[in-house]
Amino acid sequence: QAQLMESGGDSVQAGGSLKISCAASEYVLRRRCMAWFRQLPWKERQAVATIDGDDRTAYADSVKGRFTIFKDNAETTLYLRMNNLKPEDTAMYYCAARNVGYCYTRSPTDYDSWGRGTQVTVSS
């Protein structure tokens, strides 16, 4: 089981930017499909962005052009850079990992490891 820990969540004004992080053990991110999910109360946890073992990325339509998922050079930290934030981006953001290197699903049940989340709040 991969150990993941998110950080960097904050309260920001609409139109602002924020970068959140997910720390992991060395080489963990290289071996696994990684993803950022977000969740609001009474809502299903939804995938925001994924990056596979070959650094191929995919994004939810709602964040395309605004969010970027990427890893550091040592592949020990996963990031989500969020630009032009909107109130509907407000959520608890979670880092997740699969025990395989490819990404083909956005279902939370297909991910094996989770962080505890970091809160992002965007005000109007």
C-alpha positions as CSV (number, residue, x, y, z in Angstrom):
1,Q,0.0,0.0,0.0
2,A,1.4,3.4,-1.0
3,Q,1.4,6.1,1.6
4,L,0.1,9.4,0.3
5,M,-0.2,12.8,2.0
6,E,-1.8,15.9,0.4
7,S,-1.0,19.5,1.3
8,G,-1.4,23.0,0.0
9,G,-5.1,23.4,0.2
10,D,-6.3,26.9,1.0
11,S,-9.1,29.5,0.7
12,V,-8.7,31.7,-2.4
13,Q,-10.7,34.2,-4.4
14,A,-12.3,33.3,-7.7
15,G,-9.8,33.7,-10.5
16,G,-6.9,32.9,-8.3
17,S,-4.4,30.1,-8.5
18,L,-3.3,27.4,-6.2
19,K,-0.9,24.4,-6.3
20,I,-1.6,21.4,-4.1
21,S,0.9,18.5,-3.5
22,C,0.8,14.8,-2.8
23,A,3.9,13.4,-1.2
24,A,4.9,9.7,-1.8
25,S,7.8,7.3,-1.3
26,E,10.5,7.4,-3.9
27,Y,9.6,5.8,-7.3
28,V,6.1,5.1,-6.2
29,L,4.6,7.6,-8.7
30,R,6.7,6.1,-11.5
31,R,5.2,2.7,-11.0
32,R,1.6,3.7,-10.6
33,C,-1.3,5.4,-12.2
34,M,-1.9,8.5,-10.1
35,A,-5.0,10.7,-9.8
36,W,-6.5,13.7,-8.2
37,F,-10.1,13.4,-7.1
38,R,-12.4,15.9,-5.4
39,Q,-15.5,15.5,-3.4
40,L,-18.3,17.7,-2.0
41,P,-20.6,16.7,0.8
42,W,-23.4,14.4,-0.4
43,K,-21.7,14.1,-3.8
44,E,-19.8,11.2,-5.3
45,R,-16.0,11.5,-5.4
46,Q,-15.0,12.4,-8.9
47,A,-11.8,12.2,-10.8
48,V,-10.2,15.6,-11.7
49,A,-7.0,14.5,-13.4
50,T,-4.9,11.3,-14.0
51,I,-1.3,10.6,-14.9
52,D,0.0,7.2,-15.8
53,G,3.4,5.5,-15.6
54,D,4.4,7.0,-18.9
55,D,3.4,10.5,-17.8
56,R,0.3,10.6,-20.1
57,T,-2.3,12.8,-18.6
58,A,-6.1,13.1,-18.8
59,Y,-8.5,15.7,-17.3
60,A,-12.1,16.1,-16.5
61,D,-13.9,18.4,-19.0
62,S,-14.7,20.9,-16.2
63,V,-11.0,21.6,-15.5
64,K,-9.4,21.3,-18.9
65,G,-7.2,24.3,-19.7
66,R,-7.2,25.4,-16.1
67,F,-5.6,22.5,-14.1
68,T,-2.4,20.7,-14.7
69,I,-1.2,17.4,-13.1
70,F,2.5,16.7,-13.0
71,K,5.3,15.1,-11.0
72,D,8.6,16.3,-9.7
73,N,11.9,15.1,-11.2
74,A,12.4,12.4,-8.6
75,E,8.8,11.3,-8.9
76,T,8.2,11.6,-5.2
77,T,5.6,14.3,-5.3
78,L,2.5,14.6,-7.4
79,Y,1.1,18.1,-8.0
80,L,-2.0,19.7,-9.2
81,R,-1.7,23.3,-10.4
82,M,-5.0,25.1,-10.5
83,N,-5.5,28.3,-12.4
84,N,-8.5,30.5,-12.8
85,L,-10.3,28.9,-9.9
86,K,-14.0,29.0,-9.8
87,P,-16.4,28.6,-6.8
88,E,-17.5,25.2,-8.2
89,D,-13.9,24.0,-7.7
90,T,-14.5,24.1,-4.0
91,A,-14.0,20.6,-2.6
92,M,-11.9,18.3,-0.6
93,Y,-9.1,17.2,-3.0
94,Y,-7.7,13.7,-2.7
95,C,-4.6,12.1,-4.1
96,A,-5.0,8.4,-5.2
97,A,-2.8,5.6,-6.6
98,R,-3.5,2.4,-8.4
99,N,-1.2,-0.6,-8.0
100,V,-0.7,-0.7,-11.8
101,G,1.0,1.7,-14.1
102,Y,-1.8,2.4,-16.6
103,C,-4.9,4.5,-16.2
104,Y,-8.2,3.5,-17.8
105,T,-10.8,4.3,-15.2
106,R,-12.0,7.2,-13.2
107,S,-13.9,5.1,-10.7
108,P,-12.7,5.6,-7.1
109,T,-13.1,1.9,-6.4
110,D,-10.3,1.1,-8.8
111,Y,-7.8,3.0,-6.8
112,D,-5.9,1.2,-4.1
113,S,-4.3,4.0,-2.0
114,W,-5.6,7.4,-0.8
115,G,-4.5,10.4,1.1
116,R,-6.7,12.0,3.7
117,G,-7.4,15.1,1.6
118,T,-6.7,18.8,1.5
119,Q,-9.5,21.4,1.4
120,V,-9.7,23.9,-1.4
121,T,-12.3,26.7,-1.0
122,V,-12.9,29.3,-3.7
123,S,-15.0,32.3,-2.8
124,S,-17.0,34.5,-5.3
